[in-house]
Amino acid sequence: MLIYKVLRILLLLPVVSVLSQAQATMIGSPLTGDVIRPRLESEVQATNALLGDLVVTAIADDNNNNATVNPIGGSQYYFAPGIALQRTRPRLTWNIGYSPGLRLYVPGGVTPDQLTHILGGVLHWDLSRRLAVGLRQDYLRTNDPFQQFGEAPLQSNIGILNRPSEFPISNFRYSELFSEVESDYQLEKHTLVGVNGSFIQISPDQHQLRNQGSFITTRTTSGSAFVSHQLTARQTFGVQYQLLNMLFQGNSHTITQGVFVFDRLVISQHTTFTLFAGPQYSHIHNQEAVTSQSVVVPVPQSETLWSPAGGAMLSWGRDRTAFYADLTRRVNAGLGLLSSVEMTEASLDVQRKVTDRWIVNVSGQINDETLLSTASTDHILLSHIDAGISREFSRDTHLRLAYQRIRQSGNYLYPFGLGNHNRFLVTFERRFAWPVGR
C-alpha cells in the first residue's frame, strides 16, 4: 500500500471528517504523508463527482477589532462557497478545489471586511504495482485572521513534518504557497522506501507593509527519505531523514537536519497509534524578530545546536465516534514575527454522533514557538478551543452552534496579535454532489 490515499472529501465545516477508516491503515512514512483522520458513519465518500459547498456563519465576538488592548465587541458574517472536482481511474486519482471567503464586520469601519482565496489539489498516480508518485498544491491569499491554510475542499491535512504553522496572528494580508512531490517504491512485500520534497513560501502584501508595519518573508525547502518495514500485521517500523532549508528576508538563514525513528501500531481495527523521535542538528546564520515598533530587527549570531524532536499521533474511530490527537516538537519556520523557531504543537479533535440527527464535537490546538537559539527566551504562545453541536437535517444540510476561545501571549505579539477572543457562532452548511463520467 502507498502513502497517498486521495479518495477523500474535507469540507469546510469542522464537525465531521470524511475519510474512511480503511484508508488510515496505510504503510509508509506517517511523518510526511497526508494525515488520515477517522470519519463518522454518516459521511459517505463521493468519487467521480463535482462537489459544491456553501457555508454561512453569524458570529458574536467580544473582540471584534482584533485588538491586543481596548477590544470592542461586535458581530461578523462569514460567507464561504466552495467547489471541487474529484476523478478516479484504475491507476490515476486527482482532485482540485477552490473556495473564496468573505467576512463582514458589524459595526463597519473598525475592522475592514476580509476577502480570501484558497485553492488546493492532489494527484496520485500508480506507475506500476510497486511505484507511485503524488503531487500536491495548496494556495491561500488572505487578510482574514480566522482563515486556516489547507482548507480547500477535498484537501486532507498536511504531513506532520511538512506542516506549516496553522495559527494566524494578525490582520496582515499575506499569501501562503505549499507545493509537494512524493514517490514511493515497494522493495518487497513488507518493505517500502520513499522520498518527499516540499516548498513553502509565506510573503506579505508589500503595499500593506508600507502602511502598517513589518512581516518576515519566509521560504522553506524540505527534502526527506524514508524506509519502513512491516514487522507484523499490526506494526510498521521505519527511519526517516529530513533536511530543512529556511530562508528569511535579509541575511537570515537556518539549515536543519534530522533523523527520526518511527513506529506505527494498528492497535485494533479502529485504533492507530504512531510514535516518532530523533535529534535535529541546526546551523543558524543570524535570526530576525519583529519588534513592537514595527521593525524587523536582526539578531546577529552564528551557531550550531542540537535539539530533540519527536511526537505522537493517535486515531480512533467507530461508527458514531471519531477521535484524533497529535503532539509534536520540532524546528520550524516562525509565524512571520520570528524567523526559525523551536515549536511545540498539539491538536485534538473529538466528534460524537449522539443521535441520528445530532453531532457534538470538541477541538483544540496549542502552539508554543521559541526563537531558535541556545540563549533565547523570546516566544509566542497561541491556543484555540472550539466546542459545538450540529443538527443534521439531511446528509447534506447542517446547522451548527459553537463556542470558540482564542488566547495569545508572548514577546512579539503587540501590536500585531489578534488578542483574546470569546466567540459564539451559528453556521449553516449546504452540500451538493453531482456524478461525472466514470
KETOR-559426 format. One record per residue (C-alpha): x, y, z. Coordinates in Angstrom, 1 decimal. Layout:
<recs>
+--------+--------+--------+
!     px !     py !     pz !
+--------+--------+--------+
!      X !      Y !      Z !
...
+--------+--------+--------+
</recs>
This chain:
<recs>
+--------+--------+--------+
!     px !     py !     pz !
+--------+--------+--------+
!    0.0 !    0.0 !    0.0 !
!    1.2 !    3.6 !   -0.7 !
!    1.3 !    6.8 !    1.2 !
!   -1.1 !    8.9 !   -0.9 !
!   -4.7 !    7.9 !   -0.4 !
!   -6.7 !   10.7 !   -2.0 !
!  -10.2 !    9.4 !   -2.2 !
!  -11.3 !   12.0 !    0.4 !
!  -13.6 !   14.9 !    0.9 !
!  -12.8 !   17.5 !    3.6 !
!  -15.4 !   20.2 !    3.5 !
!  -15.3 !   23.4 !    5.4 !
!  -17.5 !   22.7 !    8.5 !
!  -15.2 !   21.0 !   11.1 !
!  -17.9 !   18.8 !   12.5 !
!  -17.2 !   15.7 !   10.5 !
!  -14.3 !   14.1 !    8.7 !
!  -15.0 !   12.1 !    5.5 !
!  -12.0 !    9.8 !    5.2 !
!  -12.8 !    6.1 !    5.6 !
!  -11.2 !    4.1 !    8.4 !
!   -9.7 !    1.7 !    5.8 !
!   -7.6 !    4.5 !    4.3 !
!   -6.0 !    5.0 !    7.7 !
!   -4.3 !    1.6 !    7.7 !
!   -1.6 !    2.6 !    5.1 !
!    2.0 !    1.5 !    5.2 !
!    4.7 !    4.1 !    4.6 !
!    6.0 !    7.2 !    6.3 !
!    3.4 !    8.7 !    8.6 !
!    5.6 !   11.8 !    9.1 !
!    5.3 !   13.4 !    5.6 !
!    2.3 !   11.5 !    4.2 !
!   -1.1 !   13.2 !    4.4 !
!   -2.7 !   12.9 !    7.8 !
!   -5.7 !   10.5 !    7.6 !
!   -8.4 !   11.1 !   10.2 !
!  -11.4 !    8.8 !   11.0 !
!  -14.9 !    9.6 !    9.9 !
!  -18.4 !    9.2 !   11.2 !
!  -20.6 !    6.6 !    9.6 !
!  -23.0 !    9.3 !    8.3 !
!  -20.3 !   10.6 !    5.9 !
!  -20.2 !    8.8 !    2.5 !
!  -17.3 !    9.1 !    0.2 !
!  -18.0 !   10.6 !   -3.3 !
!  -15.8 !    9.6 !   -6.2 !
!  -16.0 !   10.9 !   -9.8 !
!  -18.1 !   13.8 !   -8.6 !
!  -18.5 !   17.5 !   -8.9 !
!  -19.0 !   18.8 !   -5.4 !
!  -20.3 !   22.1 !   -4.1 !
!  -20.5 !   23.6 !   -0.6 !
!  -22.0 !   26.7 !    0.9 !
!  -21.2 !   27.9 !    4.4 !
!  -22.9 !   30.9 !    6.1 !
!  -21.9 !   31.9 !    9.6 !
!  -23.1 !   34.6 !   12.0 !
!  -20.6 !   35.4 !   14.8 !
!  -20.8 !   37.4 !   18.1 !
!  -17.2 !   38.3 !   19.2 !
!  -16.1 !   40.3 !   22.3 !
!  -13.0 !   41.4 !   20.4 !
!  -14.4 !   42.4 !   17.0 !
!  -11.5 !   44.8 !   16.3 !
!   -8.9 !   42.0 !   16.9 !
!   -7.0 !   44.2 !   19.4 !
!   -4.4 !   43.3 !   21.9 !
!   -5.7 !   46.3 !   24.0 !
!   -9.1 !   48.0 !   24.2 !
!  -11.2 !   45.3 !   22.5 !
!  -14.5 !   46.3 !   21.0 !
!  -17.4 !   43.8 !   20.8 !
!  -19.5 !   43.3 !   17.7 !
!  -20.6 !   40.8 !   15.1 !
!  -19.3 !   39.2 !   11.9 !
!  -20.9 !   37.5 !    9.0 !
!  -18.9 !   34.9 !    7.0 !
!  -19.8 !   33.5 !    3.6 !
!  -17.7 !   30.7 !    2.0 !
!  -18.9 !   28.9 !   -1.1 !
!  -16.7 !   26.1 !   -2.4 !
!  -16.5 !   23.9 !   -5.5 !
!  -14.4 !   20.8 !   -6.2 !
!  -13.9 !   18.1 !   -8.8 !
!  -12.8 !   14.5 !   -7.9 !
!  -11.9 !   11.9 !  -10.5 !
!  -10.8 !    8.3 !  -10.0 !
!   -9.2 !    5.9 !  -12.6 !
!   -7.7 !    2.5 !  -12.2 !
!   -4.2 !    4.0 !  -11.8 !
!   -4.8 !    7.7 !  -11.5 !
!   -6.7 !    9.7 !   -8.9 !
!   -6.9 !   13.5 !   -8.7 !
!   -8.9 !   16.3 !   -7.2 !
!   -9.0 !   20.1 !   -7.2 !
!  -11.0 !   22.5 !   -5.1 !
!  -11.5 !   26.3 !   -4.7 !
!  -13.2 !   28.3 !   -2.0 !
!  -13.4 !   32.0 !   -1.7 !
!  -14.5 !   33.6 !    1.5 !
!  -16.0 !   36.9 !    2.6 !
!  -16.0 !   38.2 !    6.2 !
!  -18.1 !   41.3 !    7.0 !
!  -17.7 !   43.2 !   10.3 !
!  -20.5 !   45.0 !   12.1 !
!  -20.2 !   47.8 !   13.0 !
!  -18.2 !   48.6 !    9.9 !
!  -15.2 !   50.9 !    9.9 !
!  -13.5 !   49.5 !   13.0 !
!  -12.2 !   46.4 !   11.2 !
!  -12.1 !   46.2 !    7.4 !
!  -14.1 !   43.5 !    5.6 !
!  -11.9 !   40.5 !    4.6 !
!  -11.8 !   38.6 !    1.3 !
!   -9.9 !   35.4 !    0.9 !
!   -9.0 !   32.9 !   -1.8 !
!   -8.0 !   29.3 !   -1.1 !
!   -7.1 !   26.6 !   -3.7 !
!   -5.9 !   23.1 !   -3.4 !
!   -5.3 !   20.0 !   -5.5 !
!   -3.8 !   16.5 !   -5.3 !
!   -2.8 !   13.9 !   -7.9 !
!   -1.8 !   10.3 !   -7.2 !
!   -0.5 !    8.1 !  -10.0 !
!    0.3 !    4.3 !   -9.7 !
!    3.0 !    4.0 !  -12.3 !
!    3.3 !    0.2 !  -11.6 !
!    2.4 !   -2.2 !   -8.9 !
!    5.5 !   -1.1 !   -7.0 !
!    6.0 !    2.5 !   -7.9 !
!    3.7 !    5.5 !   -7.3 !
!    4.1 !    9.3 !   -7.3 !
!    2.0 !   12.0 !   -5.8 !
!    1.7 !   15.8 !   -6.3 !
!    0.0 !   18.3 !   -4.0 !
!   -0.6 !   22.1 !   -4.3 !
!   -2.1 !   24.5 !   -1.8 !
!   -2.5 !   28.3 !   -2.0 !
!   -4.0 !   30.9 !    0.3 !
!   -4.3 !   34.6 !   -0.1 !
!   -5.9 !   36.3 !    2.8 !
!   -6.0 !   39.1 !    5.4 !
!   -8.7 !   37.2 !    7.4 !
!   -7.2 !   36.2 !   10.7 !
!   -9.5 !   33.3 !   11.1 !
!   -8.8 !   31.7 !    7.7 !
!   -6.8 !   28.5 !    8.1 !
!   -4.3 !   27.2 !    5.5 !
!   -5.2 !   23.9 !    3.7 !
!   -9.0 !   24.2 !    4.0 !
!   -9.7 !   23.9 !    0.2 !
!  -12.4 !   21.3 !   -0.5 !
!  -11.1 !   17.7 !   -0.8 !
!   -7.7 !   18.5 !    0.9 !
!   -6.6 !   16.4 !    3.8 !
!   -4.2 !   17.6 !    6.5 !
!   -0.5 !   18.0 !    5.5 !
!    2.0 !   15.6 !    6.9 !
!    3.2 !   16.5 !   10.4 !
!    6.9 !   17.2 !    9.5 !
!    6.0 !   19.3 !    6.4 !
!    3.1 !   21.1 !    8.1 !
!    3.4 !   24.9 !    8.4 !
!    2.0 !   26.6 !   11.5 !
!   -1.8 !   26.7 !   11.3 !
!   -2.2 !   29.7 !   13.6 !
!   -3.0 !   33.1 !   12.1 !
!   -1.5 !   36.0 !   14.1 !
!   -2.7 !   39.3 !   12.6 !
!   -4.7 !   41.2 !   10.0 !
!   -1.8 !   41.4 !    7.6 !
!   -2.7 !   40.5 !    4.0 !
!   -0.3 !   37.7 !    3.0 !
!   -0.1 !   34.8 !    0.7 !
!    1.0 !   31.2 !    1.5 !
!    2.0 !   28.6 !   -1.0 !
!    2.7 !   24.9 !   -0.4 !
!    4.0 !   22.5 !   -3.1 !
!    4.8 !   18.9 !   -2.5 !
!    6.0 !   15.9 !   -4.6 !
!    6.4 !   12.3 !   -3.3 !
!    7.4 !    9.0 !   -4.7 !
!    7.2 !    5.5 !   -3.0 !
!    8.6 !    2.2 !   -4.1 !
!    7.8 !   -1.2 !   -2.7 !
!   11.1 !   -3.1 !   -2.5 !
!    9.3 !   -6.3 !   -1.3 !
!    6.1 !   -7.4 !    0.2 !
!    6.7 !   -5.7 !    3.6 !
!    9.3 !   -3.1 !    2.8 !
!    8.7 !    0.4 !    1.4 !
!   11.1 !    3.2 !    0.5 !
!   10.2 !    6.7 !   -0.5 !
!   11.3 !   10.3 !   -1.0 !
!    9.5 !   13.6 !   -0.4 !
!   10.1 !   17.2 !   -1.3 !
!    8.2 !   20.3 !   -0.4 !
!    8.4 !   24.0 !   -0.7 !
!    6.6 !   26.6 !    1.5 !
!    6.5 !   30.4 !    1.0 !
!    4.8 !   32.9 !    3.2 !
!    5.0 !   36.5 !    2.0 !
!    3.1 !   39.7 !    2.9 !
!    1.3 !   42.2 !    0.7 !
!    4.0 !   44.8 !    0.1 !
!    1.5 !   47.7 !   -0.2 !
!    0.1 !   46.9 !    3.3 !
!    3.6 !   46.6 !    4.8 !
!    4.5 !   50.2 !    3.6 !
!    1.5 !   51.4 !    5.5 !
!    1.2 !   49.2 !    8.6 !
!    4.5 !   47.6 !    9.6 !
!    6.7 !   44.6 !    9.1 !
!    6.4 !   40.9 !    8.5 !
!    9.2 !   38.4 !    7.9 !
!    9.0 !   36.7 !    4.5 !
!    9.7 !   33.0 !    4.8 !
!   10.8 !   30.4 !    2.3 !
!   11.3 !   26.8 !    3.5 !
!   12.5 !   23.9 !    1.3 !
!   12.3 !   20.4 !    2.7 !
!   13.7 !   17.1 !    1.4 !
!   13.3 !   13.7 !    3.1 !
!   13.8 !   10.0 !    2.5 !
!   12.5 !    7.0 !    4.5 !
!   12.5 !    3.2 !    4.7 !
!    9.8 !    1.3 !    6.5 !
!    9.3 !   -2.4 !    7.2 !
!    6.1 !   -4.1 !    8.3 !
!    7.2 !   -6.3 !   11.2 !
!    3.8 !   -7.8 !   11.8 !
!    0.3 !   -7.4 !   10.5 !
!   -0.2 !   -4.6 !   13.1 !
!    3.3 !   -3.0 !   13.4 !
!    5.4 !   -1.0 !   11.0 !
!    8.8 !    0.3 !   11.9 !
!   10.9 !    2.9 !    9.9 !
!   13.6 !    5.5 !    9.8 !
!   13.4 !    8.9 !    8.1 !
!   15.9 !   11.6 !    7.3 !
!   14.8 !   15.2 !    6.7 !
!   16.7 !   18.4 !    5.6 !
!   15.1 !   21.8 !    6.2 !
!   16.5 !   24.9 !    4.4 !
!   14.8 !   28.0 !    5.8 !
!   15.5 !   31.4 !    4.2 !
!   14.2 !   34.7 !    5.6 !
!   14.3 !   38.2 !    4.3 !
!   17.6 !   40.0 !    4.8 !
!   20.6 !   37.9 !    5.7 !
!   19.0 !   35.2 !    7.9 !
!   19.3 !   31.5 !    7.1 !
!   18.9 !   28.3 !    9.1 !
!   19.7 !   24.7 !    7.9 !
!   18.3 !   21.9 !   10.0 !
!   18.9 !   18.1 !    9.6 !
!   17.0 !   15.4 !   11.5 !
!   16.9 !   11.6 !   11.7 !
!   13.7 !   10.2 !   13.1 !
!   12.7 !    6.6 !   14.1 !
!    9.0 !    5.9 !   13.9 !
!    6.8 !    3.1 !   15.0 !
!    3.2 !    2.7 !   13.7 !
!    0.9 !    0.4 !   15.6 !
!   -2.6 !   -0.7 !   14.4 !
!   -3.8 !   -1.5 !   17.9 !
!   -7.2 !   -2.6 !   16.6 !
!   -9.4 !   -2.3 !   13.6 !
!  -10.4 !    1.1 !   14.9 !
!   -7.3 !    2.4 !   16.5 !
!   -3.9 !    3.5 !   15.1 !
!   -1.0 !    5.0 !   17.1 !
!    2.2 !    6.4 !   15.7 !
!    5.3 !    7.5 !   17.7 !
!    8.5 !    9.1 !   16.4 !
!   11.6 !   10.7 !   17.9 !
!   15.1 !   11.8 !   16.9 !
!   17.7 !   14.5 !   17.1 !
!   17.8 !   17.6 !   14.9 !
!   21.0 !   19.5 !   14.1 !
!   20.7 !   23.2 !   13.2 !
!   23.1 !   25.7 !   11.8 !
!   21.9 !   29.3 !   12.4 !
!   23.2 !   32.3 !   10.4 !
!   21.5 !   35.3 !   12.0 !
!   18.0 !   35.4 !   13.3 !
!   15.2 !   38.0 !   13.0 !
!   12.2 !   39.2 !   15.0 !
!    9.6 !   41.9 !   14.6 !
!    9.5 !   44.4 !   17.5 !
!    6.6 !   46.4 !   18.9 !
!    7.9 !   49.4 !   16.8 !
!    7.0 !   47.5 !   13.6 !
!   10.7 !   46.9 !   12.7 !
!   12.3 !   43.7 !   11.7 !
!   15.4 !   43.5 !   13.9 !
!   18.3 !   41.3 !   13.0 !
!   19.8 !   39.1 !   15.8 !
!   23.4 !   38.6 !   14.7 !
!   24.6 !   35.2 !   15.6 !
!   26.2 !   32.2 !   14.1 !
!   25.9 !   28.9 !   16.0 !
!   25.1 !   25.3 !   15.7 !
!   23.0 !   23.4 !   18.2 !
!   21.3 !   20.1 !   18.8 !
!   17.6 !   19.9 !   19.7 !
!   15.4 !   16.9 !   20.5 !
!   12.4 !   16.3 !   18.2 !
!    9.5 !   13.9 !   18.3 !
!    5.8 !   13.4 !   18.5 !
!    2.9 !   11.1 !   18.5 !
!   -0.4 !   10.7 !   16.7 !
!   -3.5 !    8.7 !   17.8 !
!   -6.5 !    8.0 !   15.7 !
!   -9.6 !    6.1 !   16.8 !
!  -12.9 !    5.8 !   15.0 !
!  -16.1 !    3.9 !   15.4 !
!  -19.5 !    4.2 !   13.7 !
!  -20.6 !    7.0 !   15.9 !
!  -17.4 !    8.4 !   17.3 !
!  -14.2 !    9.8 !   15.8 !
!  -11.1 !   10.8 !   17.7 !
!   -7.8 !   12.3 !   16.6 !
!   -4.9 !   13.8 !   18.5 !
!   -1.3 !   14.7 !   17.8 !
!    1.7 !   16.2 !   19.6 !
!    5.0 !   17.3 !   18.1 !
!    8.1 !   19.2 !   19.0 !
!   10.4 !   20.2 !   16.1 !
!   12.4 !   23.0 !   14.4 !
!   10.2 !   25.0 !   12.0 !
!    9.9 !   28.5 !   10.5 !
!    8.1 !   31.1 !   12.6 !
!    4.8 !   32.8 !   12.1 !
!    6.1 !   35.9 !   10.3 !
!    7.2 !   37.6 !   13.5 !
!   10.1 !   35.2 !   14.3 !
!   12.5 !   33.5 !   11.9 !
!   13.5 !   29.9 !   12.8 !
!   11.9 !   28.6 !   15.9 !
!   11.7 !   25.5 !   18.2 !
!    8.0 !   24.7 !   18.1 !
!    5.8 !   22.6 !   20.3 !
!    2.3 !   22.0 !   18.9 !
!   -0.6 !   19.8 !   20.0 !
!   -4.1 !   19.3 !   18.5 !
!   -7.2 !   17.4 !   19.4 !
!  -10.5 !   16.7 !   17.5 !
!  -13.3 !   14.6 !   19.0 !
!  -16.7 !   14.0 !   17.3 !
!  -19.6 !   12.1 !   18.6 !
!  -23.0 !   11.4 !   16.9 !
!  -25.2 !   11.3 !   20.0 !
!  -28.5 !   10.6 !   18.0 !
!  -29.3 !   10.1 !   14.4 !
!  -29.6 !   13.8 !   13.9 !
!  -27.3 !   15.4 !   16.5 !
!  -23.4 !   15.6 !   16.4 !
!  -21.3 !   17.1 !   19.1 !
!  -17.6 !   18.0 !   18.7 !
!  -14.7 !   19.5 !   20.6 !
!  -11.4 !   20.5 !   19.0 !
!   -8.4 !   22.4 !   20.2 !
!   -4.9 !   23.4 !   19.4 !
!   -2.0 !   25.0 !   21.2 !
!    1.3 !   26.3 !   19.7 !
!    4.4 !   27.5 !   21.5 !
!    7.2 !   28.9 !   19.5 !
!   10.6 !   30.0 !   20.9 !
!   13.3 !   31.7 !   18.8 !
!   15.9 !   29.0 !   17.9 !
!   18.9 !   29.9 !   20.0 !
!   20.7 !   28.5 !   23.0 !
!   20.1 !   31.7 !   24.9 !
!   16.7 !   32.8 !   23.7 !
!   13.6 !   33.1 !   25.8 !
!   11.6 !   35.0 !   23.2 !
!    8.4 !   33.1 !   22.4 !
!    4.8 !   33.2 !   21.1 !
!    2.1 !   31.1 !   22.7 !
!   -1.3 !   30.6 !   21.0 !
!   -4.2 !   28.4 !   21.9 !
!   -7.6 !   27.8 !   20.4 !
!  -10.6 !   25.7 !   21.6 !
!  -13.9 !   25.0 !   19.7 !
!  -16.9 !   23.2 !   21.1 !
!  -20.2 !   22.8 !   19.2 !
!  -23.3 !   20.9 !   18.5 !
!  -24.6 !   20.2 !   15.0 !
!  -28.1 !   19.4 !   13.8 !
!  -28.2 !   17.2 !   10.7 !
!  -31.4 !   17.9 !    8.7 !
!  -30.2 !   15.6 !    5.9 !
!  -27.0 !   14.1 !    4.8 !
!  -26.1 !   17.3 !    3.0 !
!  -27.6 !   20.0 !    5.3 !
!  -26.3 !   21.0 !    8.8 !
!  -26.9 !   23.7 !   11.3 !
!  -24.2 !   24.2 !   14.0 !
!  -24.0 !   26.2 !   17.3 !
!  -20.5 !   26.6 !   18.6 !
!  -18.3 !   28.5 !   21.1 !
!  -14.6 !   29.4 !   20.4 !
!  -11.9 !   30.7 !   22.8 !
!   -8.7 !   32.1 !   21.4 !
!   -5.8 !   33.2 !   23.6 !
!   -2.4 !   34.7 !   22.7 !
!    0.6 !   35.7 !   24.6 !
!    4.3 !   36.3 !   24.1 !
!    7.0 !   38.9 !   23.5 !
!    6.3 !   39.6 !   19.8 !
!    2.5 !   39.9 !   19.6 !
!    2.0 !   43.6 !   20.3 !
!    0.8 !   45.4 !   18.3 !
!    0.3 !   42.6 !   15.7 !
!   -1.6 !   40.0 !   17.6 !
!   -5.3 !   39.2 !   17.4 !
!   -5.8 !   39.5 !   21.1 !
!   -8.0 !   37.2 !   23.1 !
!  -11.5 !   36.2 !   21.8 !
!  -14.7 !   34.7 !   23.1 !
!  -16.8 !   33.9 !   20.0 !
!  -20.3 !   32.4 !   19.6 !
!  -21.2 !   31.0 !   16.1 !
!  -24.2 !   29.9 !   14.2 !
!  -23.3 !   28.1 !   11.0 !
!  -25.5 !   26.8 !    8.2 !
!  -24.0 !   24.5 !    5.6 !
!  -25.4 !   23.0 !    2.5 !
!  -23.5 !   20.5 !    0.3 !
!  -24.1 !   19.3 !   -3.2 !
!  -22.8 !   16.4 !   -5.3 !
!  -23.2 !   15.6 !   -9.0 !
!  -21.7 !   12.5 !  -10.6 !
!  -19.4 !   13.0 !  -13.5 !
!  -18.3 !   10.5 !  -16.2 !
!  -16.7 !    7.3 !  -14.9 !
+--------+--------+--------+
</recs>
